[in-house]
Amino acid sequence: MNLNWSVGIPAIIAFCLSVVLSPIIIPLLARLKFGQFVRDDGPKSHLKKTGTPTMGGLIIIPVIIITSIIFVKTNPKTVPVLMAIIGYGIIGFLDDYLKVVKKRSLGLRAWQKMLGQILVTSILIYYIINYTDIGSSVKIPFSSGTQLDLGVMFIPIIFFIIIGTVNSVNLTDGLDGLASSVTVIVATFFAVVSIGEKSGLEPIACTTAGALLGFLLFNCHPAKIFMGDTGSLALGGFVAVTAVMLKMPIYLLIVGLVYVAETLSVIMQVWYFKATKGKRLFKMAPLHHHFELCGWTETKVVAVFSVITAMLCIIGLMGI
């Protein structure tokens, strides 16, 4: 397929749609009072963000769907990625709706969110096993193309990786433009790999990158809109399932190290707090808040995390 059609066109269409839709959706969300609730136990500098329109995933997800429809017939491997974006996006929307509209500060209860994720992940894995040809092997980085056949362990391992990645991306969404910036770089990495391997996933990778670049014009500091769980869970689904479809879930430990570090910081913080009866390992978790409380500005944290991700993606390319 012509690269202009499978790479350039989807990125440009998604970018333009995102730029056009954002000024329409943002005022609408503001009129509906879909404003961000900011917890008072976080960084005090974030309190001024209270009321900023959230649920920006309502821009990102439709843009990806509309653009991908053009390419899905000739690129059927994009179907499970689209399913993931929509499925996890719905869970995120319900969570945001309860927080913003129903004023339930924590949104969906933990068991409700996990049950939804288990259901969506189960459907995705069933589809991947029965309607794609990727098999049960995964690529090992820096092994000259060696693949490891997971056999019967494929389902539980991939199940864990997908749910873990979705929630890791969700945790990364805590500063203006952070999740968007990191994920657009990861999406570009997937696009480059897809082009090289002719996997057929480059249209949706480029679509996601284009949609996020357009969204970033309004999501960068000071943000006019936040993506909310609607967007961050959908992006988590994109990252996780694209990696699985490329047989590259192990590579997420490299290119998605920022996501991993954010999650580990939360786990370590909770463990250390309980083990020491009240002491904290980090000033605050997730990790981006720790650096904020160390004196870094939001823009510096986003820039540093994005540069690190870009370098890790280059390392990831070297490992193929």
N, C-alpha and C positions, 0 to 999 in steps of 0.2 A: 504494500500500500504506500502511496506517496506520503512522505513525511510531512509535507505541508498540510495534508488532509488529516493525518492521524495525530500530529503534534501541534503544529502552529495554529490551525483553525480552531480546535477545541479550546486551547488556552486563550485565544483572542476573544472568542464568543463568550466564554465564561467570565472573563475579565470585564468585558463591556456590559454584560447582563448584570454583574455584581455592582458595577459603578452606576448603572441606571436605576436598579432596584433599591439600592441603599437609601438614597434621598427620599424615596417614596415610602419605604417601610419604616424608617426611623421615626419620622413624625407621627405615623400611624400608631406605632408602639407607644410613643410618648402620650398621645391622646387617650389611648386605652389604659394609661397608667401602668404599663408593663415595665416598671422601673426596678433597678437593681436594689436588693436589700443587702446592706453591708453590716456585718456583725461587728459589734463594738469591742470584741476581744482581739481583733486584728490590728494591723498597723493603723495608727491614728490618721495618717495621711490619706487613707482610703475612705474615711467617713464622708469626705466631700463628694464621693462618687455616688452616694445614695440618690436614687431616683433616675440615674442614667438608664436609658432604654436597654433592655437585655433581650434574650431570645433571638440574637442575631443569626442563629442557625436557620431561622425562617427566611433568611436571605441566601445563605450558603447552600442549603439542601435543595431548594427549588432550582437554583442556578445549575447545580451539578446534574440534577435529574433532567432538566430541559435540554442541556447541552449533550448529555450522554445518550439521550434517545436517538440522536442523529447517527451515533456511531455503534450502538449496541448490536444491530443486526449483523454487521461485519466483524464485530469483536465480542462474541458471546461470553468470553471469560470475564467481561466487566459485570455480568449479571450478579454474581454473588457479592461483589464489591458494592454495587448499588443497593442490594438487599441489606447489606450491613449498615450502610449510611442511613437508609430509611428506617430500618428496625431500631437501631440504637438512637436515632434521632427522635423517634416517637417516645421512647423511654425518657429521653432528656426533656422533651416538650412537656410530658406529664409532670416531671419533677419541677421544671420551671413554672408551670401553670399553678401548681399547688403553692409554691413559694411566693410567686408574684401576685396572683389573682386571689387565691384563697388565704393568703397571708400565713401559711404554715411554714415557719422559718426553715425547717429542714427538708421540706418537700416530701418526696416519697420516703416512706420508711425503708430502712436498710434491707429488710427482707423482701419488700415489694420490688425495690430496684434490682436486687440480686435475682429474684424469681424472673423478672422480665428479661434480664441479661442471659440467664440460663436458657430461657425459651428461645430467644432470638439466636443464640449461639448454637443451640441444638438444631434448629432449622437450617442454619448456614452450613454446619458440618454435614448434615444429611444431604444437602444439595451438592456440596463440594465432592462428597464421596460418590454420589450416584449420577451426577450430571456433568462432571468435569473429568479430565484425564490426568490430573496432576499426580495421582498416586499417593503413596504414603512415605515418600522419600523427602528429605530436606537437605539443602546444600550446606556444606561445612566451610566456613570462611578460611581462606589461605591454605586450601588443600588441593589446588589445581583442578577444581571442579568435582571433587569427590562428594558423593551423596550418601547420607545415612538413612537406611530404610527403618522407619520406626515400627513397622509391622502393626501388631495389635495395640501398641501404645500410642499410635497416631492420634486416635480420638481423644483420650484424656490429656495428652500433652498439648495438642492444638487447642483443645477446649480451654485449658489453663492459660495458654499464651494469648488467646483472643480476649478473654475476659480481663486478664491482667493488663493488656495493652490498652483496652478501652478505658479502664479506670485510671491508668497512668496518664493518658492524654487529658482526661478530665481533671486530674489534680494539677496538671501543668497550667491550666487556664486560671490564672490568678492575678495577672498583671496585664496592663494594656498592651495588646499585640503579641504577648508571649507565645501562647499556643498557636496563633496564626503564623507567626514568623518561623517558629521551629518546624511546624508541619508543612509549610510551603517548601522548605528546604528538603524535608524527607520525601515529599511528593515529587520533587524534581529528581531526587536520587532514583526513585522508583521509575520515573519516566525514562531516565537515561538507561537503566538496566533493561527496561522493557524494549526499548529501541534496539539495543544490542542483541537481545535474545529473541527478538521478534515474537514476543509473548502475546501481543494483542491487548495489553493493558495500558499502553502508552496514552490512548485517548482519555481514559478516566483519570489517570495520574496528572496529565496536563490540564484537564478540566478542573480538577481540584486545586491545582497550583494557581490557575488563572482566577478561579472564584475567590481564593484566599487573598491574592494580590489586590483584587478590587476591593474586597472587604477590609483589608488592612488600611486603605486610605481613610477609613472611618473608625477603625478599631485601634490605630496607633495612638500613642499618648499625645494629648489627652483624649481618651476614647469618647466618641459620640455614641457608640453602641458596644455592648458586650455580646459575645456569642452565646453565653449561657450554657447550661447542660445540653440544650437542644443542639448546639453546634459542636461542643467539645466531645460529647459521646458519639456523635455522628462521625467526627474526624477520627476518633479512636477506632471506630469500626472500619473506616477506610484504611488506616495504617495497618491494622491487624490483618484484615482479610487480603489486602494487596500483598503483604509479605507472605502470607500462606499460599496465595495463588502463584507467586513467583518462587515458591519453595525456599523462601528466605527468612523464616521466623527467627532463626538463630542470629541473623544479621541485625535484628532489632536491638540486641545487646550492644551493638556498635553504633548504628545510625540513630537509634532511639535512646541513647544513653541518658539524655536529659530527662526523658520520661521516666526511665528506670531510677535515676537519682532522686527525682521528686517523690516517687513512691517509697523508695528505701528510707528517705528522710522521715517520712510520716511513720513508717513501721518502727524505725529505730527510736524515734522520739517517744512513741507510745511505750515501747519496751523499756527504755531507759527510765522514763517517768515512773513506771510501775516498779521496776527493780530497785530504784533508789528512793522510793516513797516520796516523790514530788520534785525531784531535780530534773532539769531539762538539758538534753544533749545539744540541741540547737536553740537559738533565741526564739525561733518559731518555725513550724513546719506547715506546708511544704517548703522545700529548700529555698525557693525564690524569696519568701518572706524573711528567712534568716539573713540573706544578703541585704535586703532592704533595711532591716533593723541594725545591720552593721554599718549603715550609712550610704549604701549604694542607692542611686536614683533608680526609678523604674526603667528609664530608658537605658541605663547602663546594664542592668540585669538582663533585659531583653537582648541588647546588643551582644553581650558576652555569651549568653546561652545560644544565640543564633550563630555566632562565629564558631563556637565549639561544635555545634551540630553540623555546620558546613564542613569543618575539618574532618569530623567523624565520617561524614558521607564520602569524602575523598578517600579516607582509609578503607571504608566499606567497598568502594569501587576497586581499590587495589587488592582486596581480598577475594574478588570473584575469580 
